Amino acid sequence: MGWSQFRKTGLTFSSPAQSFKGFTLVTPIGADFSVLLDLNGRVVQRWSLPGFRVFQARLLPRGTLLALCSDASLPPPPQAPFDQPPPPFEQHIRRLGGAATHLREVDWDGKLVWQYLNPAIHHDFAREPNGHTLLAEWVEVPDEIARKVRGGARRPREKFPPLLSDDLVEIDSTGKELRRIHLYELLDPVRDAICPLEQRWEWTHLNSLAMMPGGDILVSCRTNSRVMIIDRGSGQLRWKYGSPNVYHQHHASPLDSGTVQIFDNGMHRIGTPFSRVVEVDPGSDKVVWEYSGEPPEQFFSGHISGAERLPNGNVLICEGATGRVFEITHRGETVWEWVTPFSVTTNGRTRAWIFRVHRYAPDHPGLGGRSLDPAKYADFNRIYGLG
């Protein structure tokens, strides 16, 4: 789906009586800031992270912002021709979407309170109640397993880098590694093959991780279209779901009912691609609820993106490739829509991408006692046409 370069940005629609009251956290991919919006689409809080390109962020209960970001001083990633030897691991992973170097926690005023440095982390993270953090880290697949992995596009004379997968790494508040789970040990090289239209660089490409209510780990992997629940105690696979039910999905999130909500991007879907949000019962693999556009092609983001179930049953959707954020009721009625005015130029390309958004209720502990007055950001809002 295309869109006009002259489209309206900012708040485009609102039905206050039906929308879930709260503040929406938006992080433009590649920018050095995150913003909190009120329901009128105006910035009421802005965190600045100078010297970094932020990929995504979350507001924590103590009022700090936890942001996954990259060192902006690094040179552009190398673009080796496909028939030439690939760059070494440390440079190669910077060519991949979602790459990061730091996880930084900053206070309300942007002052650093904690950080973790690792050039192989990417995409997502989960802060646990005990202060530990779960992250995704790129690792090379052992040769004896990599040779068995099926799929992936191949070109004559292409020189492939070592095949990558993901580890789940748990660290404590000092950054000490506590445990590690290898995804390549949980998947079948044949049944969980790489999509034939994807580069044969990554087997998994983890793009979301979350904690289930009982403590198990829920992950989504894009390149082979797999969603998995991993037993927290044993590290073994409890549930696996994917294509042909979902295609290159993002943001698998647990719901209180025990079901799992997934942003099904629909890239490489047979026929005309379209996106949808589905709720799946892991006990039966049945889709118990779904949302798609009308017509289906009206709603499509081939990559990034996410969907968050709100306390009143509404769903906040991030159509990441278009920079559109909208809220729907359980019946699929749109009750709030906002389009990002923030464009970011990296490596010579200008985009208005958003990986994921979050909405926080006014009584969220991280907002307690905070001034959320758009007048404080009057100039910023005026520059970007936000109310």
C-alpha positions in Angstrom: 0.0 0.0 0.0 1.3 3.4 -0.9 0.5 6.8 0.7 0.7 10.4 -0.2 3.8 12.5 0.7 1.3 15.2 1.4 -0.9 13.3 3.8 -2.1 14.9 7.0 0.1 14.0 10.1 -0.6 14.3 13.8 -4.1 13.5 15.1 -6.4 12.6 12.2 -9.3 11.1 14.1 -10.5 10.7 17.7 -13.6 9.4 19.4 -12.9 10.2 23.0 -15.9 8.3 24.4 -14.6 5.0 23.0 -10.9 5.5 23.2 -8.9 4.1 26.2 -7.7 7.1 28.2 -4.0 7.4 28.6 -0.7 8.5 27.1 1.0 7.0 24.1 4.8 6.4 23.9 6.1 6.8 20.4 9.8 6.3 19.3 10.7 7.2 15.7 13.2 4.6 14.5 16.6 6.2 14.2 15.8 9.4 16.1 17.5 10.5 19.3 14.3 10.9 21.3 11.1 9.3 22.4 7.9 11.2 23.1 4.7 10.8 25.1 1.5 11.9 23.5 -1.8 12.9 25.0 -5.1 11.8 23.3 -5.1 15.0 21.3 -1.9 13.8 19.7 0.3 16.5 21.4 3.7 15.9 23.0 3.6 16.1 26.7 7.0 14.6 27.5 10.2 14.2 25.5 13.2 12.1 26.4 16.4 13.1 24.6 19.2 10.6 24.0 21.9 12.6 22.2 24.6 10.6 20.5 22.3 7.6 20.0 19.8 6.3 17.4 16.8 4.9 19.3 15.0 1.8 18.0 12.3 1.3 20.6 11.6 2.2 24.2 9.3 1.4 27.2 8.3 3.4 30.3 9.1 1.5 33.5 7.0 1.6 36.7 9.6 3.8 38.5 9.2 6.5 35.8 12.4 5.7 33.9 12.6 5.1 30.1 14.3 1.9 29.0 15.5 2.4 25.4 17.2 0.0 22.9 19.6 2.1 20.8 22.7 2.3 18.7 25.8 4.5 19.0 25.3 7.2 16.4 29.0 7.8 16.0 29.5 4.4 14.3 30.1 4.6 10.5 27.5 3.4 8.1 27.4 -0.4 7.9 29.4 -1.9 5.0 27.6 -2.9 1.9 29.7 -5.7 0.5 28.7 -7.0 -3.0 27.0 -10.3 -2.9 29.8 -12.0 -4.8 32.5 -10.7 -2.5 33.5 -12.1 0.9 31.1 -10.8 3.6 32.3 -8.5 6.4 33.2 -10.0 9.8 30.5 -10.7 12.3 30.7 -7.4 14.2 30.2 -5.4 10.9 27.8 -7.8 9.3 25.2 -7.6 12.1 25.0 -3.9 11.7 23.6 -4.4 8.2 20.6 -6.2 9.7 17.3 -4.6 10.8 16.9 -3.9 14.5 20.6 -3.8 15.3 21.6 -2.0 18.5 24.7 -1.5 20.7 23.2 -0.2 24.0 20.2 -0.7 26.3 20.0 2.6 28.2 17.8 3.5 31.1 17.3 7.2 31.6 15.2 9.2 34.2 12.4 11.6 33.5 14.9 14.3 32.6 17.0 12.1 30.3 19.8 11.5 32.8 21.5 8.0 32.5 20.8 5.7 35.4 21.8 2.4 34.0 23.1 0.9 30.7 24.2 -2.3 29.1 26.6 -2.5 26.2 26.6 -5.4 23.7 27.0 -4.9 19.9 25.1 -8.1 19.2 21.8 -7.2 20.9 18.8 -6.3 18.8 15.1 -5.7 18.4 13.5 -6.3 21.8 14.0 -6.7 25.6 11.9 -7.5 28.7 12.6 -6.0 32.2 11.5 -8.5 34.8 10.0 -7.6 38.3 13.3 -8.8 40.0 15.3 -6.3 38.0 16.8 -8.8 35.6 16.6 -8.1 31.9 16.0 -10.5 29.0 17.5 -9.7 25.6 18.0 -11.1 22.1 21.5 -11.6 20.9 22.7 -12.6 17.4 25.0 -15.7 17.4 26.4 -17.8 14.6 24.8 -21.2 14.1 27.2 -24.1 14.5 28.3 -25.4 11.1 26.9 -28.9 11.7 23.4 -27.4 12.2 23.7 -24.6 9.7 24.4 -27.1 6.9 21.0 -28.8 7.6 18.9 -25.6 7.6 16.7 -25.4 4.5 15.4 -22.4 2.6 16.7 -18.9 1.9 17.2 -17.2 -1.5 20.4 -18.1 -3.3 22.1 -16.3 -6.2 24.9 -17.8 -8.3 28.4 -17.0 -6.9 26.9 -15.5 -3.7 29.3 -15.7 -0.8 27.2 -16.2 2.3 28.3 -15.1 5.8 28.0 -17.7 8.6 24.3 -18.4 9.3 22.9 -16.5 12.3 20.3 -17.4 14.9 19.4 -15.8 18.2 20.2 -16.5 21.8 17.9 -15.4 24.7 20.2 -13.9 27.3 19.2 -13.0 30.9 21.4 -10.5 32.8 21.2 -9.0 36.3 21.3 -5.3 37.2 25.1 -5.4 37.0 25.1 -6.8 33.5 26.2 -10.2 34.6 24.9 -13.0 32.3 22.8 -15.4 34.3 21.5 -17.8 31.6 21.4 -18.3 27.8 19.0 -20.2 25.6 20.0 -21.1 22.0 17.0 -20.9 19.6 18.9 -23.0 17.1 18.7 -26.0 19.5 14.9 -25.7 19.6 14.0 -25.6 15.9 13.9 -28.2 13.2 16.3 -27.3 10.3 13.8 -28.7 7.7 10.3 -28.0 9.2 11.3 -24.5 10.4 13.0 -23.5 7.2 13.9 -20.0 6.2 11.4 -18.4 3.8 12.6 -19.0 0.2 12.3 -15.3 -0.5 14.5 -14.2 2.4 18.3 -13.8 2.4 20.1 -16.8 3.7 21.8 -14.7 6.4 19.5 -15.5 9.4 17.6 -18.6 10.4 15.4 -16.8 12.9 15.7 -13.0 13.2 13.9 -12.7 16.5 11.8 -9.5 16.6 9.8 -9.8 19.8 10.1 -11.3 23.3 7.8 -11.2 26.2 7.1 -12.9 29.5 4.0 -15.1 29.8 1.9 -14.7 33.0 3.4 -17.9 34.4 7.0 -16.8 33.6 7.5 -18.7 30.3 9.1 -16.8 27.4 7.1 -15.9 24.3 9.2 -15.0 21.1 8.5 -14.2 17.5 11.0 -14.9 14.7 10.5 -13.2 11.3 12.7 -15.0 8.8 11.1 -18.4 9.3 7.7 -17.1 10.5 7.6 -18.8 13.8 6.1 -17.9 17.2 7.2 -19.9 20.2 6.6 -20.3 23.9 9.7 -21.5 25.7 9.5 -23.1 29.2 11.3 -20.8 31.6 12.5 -23.6 33.8 13.8 -26.2 31.3 14.4 -23.9 28.3 12.5 -26.4 26.2 9.9 -25.6 23.5 6.3 -25.7 24.7 4.4 -24.3 21.7 5.3 -23.4 18.1 3.0 -21.6 15.6 3.7 -20.0 12.2 3.3 -20.1 8.5 1.1 -20.8 6.7 -1.0 -19.2 9.5 1.0 -16.1 9.8 3.8 -14.6 7.6 6.8 -12.7 8.8 4.9 -11.6 11.9 6.0 -9.2 14.7 5.1 -8.5 18.3 3.7 -11.7 19.8 2.2 -10.6 23.2 0.5 -12.7 25.9 -3.0 -11.8 27.0 -4.5 -12.4 30.4 -6.8 -15.1 29.0 -3.8 -17.3 28.1 -4.1 -16.5 24.4 -1.4 -14.8 22.3 -1.9 -11.7 20.2 0.2 -11.4 17.0 0.8 -8.7 14.4 0.7 -10.8 11.2 2.5 -8.6 8.7 1.5 -10.8 5.7 4.7 -10.2 3.8 5.2 -13.0 1.2 1.6 -14.2 1.9 0.3 -16.2 -1.1 -1.8 -13.8 -3.2 -2.0 -10.1 -2.5 -0.3 -9.3 0.8 -2.2 -7.7 3.7 -1.6 -7.4 7.4 -3.9 -8.3 10.3 -3.9 -8.7 14.0 -4.8 -12.2 15.3 -5.5 -13.7 18.8 -4.5 -17.4 18.9 -5.3 -20.0 21.5 -2.0 -22.0 22.1 -4.0 -25.0 23.3 -5.8 -25.5 19.9 -3.9 -23.2 17.5 -7.3 -21.6 16.6 -7.7 -17.9 15.8 -10.3 -16.7 18.3 -10.3 -13.1 17.1 -8.8 -11.1 14.3 -8.7 -7.7 12.7 -7.9 -6.8 9.1 -8.6 -3.8 6.9 -11.6 -3.2 4.7 -10.6 -4.0 2.0 -7.8 -6.1 3.4 -5.1 -4.3 1.4 -6.0 -1.1 3.2 -4.0 -2.2 6.2 -0.5 -3.4 5.4 3.0 -3.1 6.8 5.5 -5.5 5.4 7.9 -5.3 8.3 8.3 -3.8 11.8 4.9 -3.0 13.5 2.9 -4.2 16.5 -0.4 -4.4 18.4 -1.0 -3.9 22.1 -4.2 -5.0 23.9 -5.5 -2.3 26.1 -7.3 -2.8 29.5 -10.7 -1.9 28.1 -10.4 -4.5 25.3 -9.4 -2.1 22.6 -6.2 -2.7 20.5 -3.6 -0.1 19.8 -2.0 -0.9 16.5 1.3 0.4 15.1 1.4 0.2 11.3 5.1 0.7 11.4 6.1 1.1 7.8 3.6 3.9 7.2 4.1 5.6 10.6 0.4 5.2 11.4 -0.9 4.5 14.9 -4.5 3.7 15.5 -6.8 2.3 18.1 -9.7 -0.1 17.4 -12.5 -1.6 19.4 -12.9 -5.3 19.7 -15.5 -5.0 16.9 -12.8 -3.4 14.7 -14.1 0.2 14.8 -11.3 2.8 14.6 -11.6 5.2 17.5 -8.3 7.1 17.4 -5.6 7.6 14.7 -2.3 9.5 14.7 0.2 9.7 11.9 3.9 10.5 12.7 5.3 13.8 11.5 8.8 12.6 12.5 11.0 11.7 9.5 14.5 10.4 10.1 17.4 10.2 7.6 19.9 7.4 8.0 22.4 6.2 5.4 20.9 8.6 2.9 17.3 7.3 3.2 14.5 9.3 4.8 11.8 7.3 6.5 9.0 7.8 9.0 9.1 4.3 10.6 7.9 3.2 14.1 8.7 -0.2 15.5 6.2 -0.3 18.3 4.1 2.0 20.5 2.7 1.7 24.0 -0.2 3.4 25.8 -0.1 4.0 29.6 -3.1 4.7 31.7 -3.1 8.0 33.7 -2.6 6.0 37.0 0.5 4.1 35.7 3.0 4.3 38.5 5.7 5.7 36.1 3.5 8.8 35.5 2.7 9.5 39.2 3.4 13.1 40.1 4.6 14.0 36.6 3.7 17.2 34.8 2.1 16.2 31.5 1.3 19.7 30.1 1.6 20.1 26.3 2.3 23.8 26.8 5.8 22.9 28.0 6.4 21.6 24.5 4.5 24.3 22.6 7.3 25.1 20.3 8.1 21.5 19.6 4.4 20.7 18.9 4.1 23.8 16.6 7.1 22.8 14.6 5.7 19.4 13.9 2.1 20.5 13.5 0.9 18.7 16.6 -2.2 20.5 17.9 
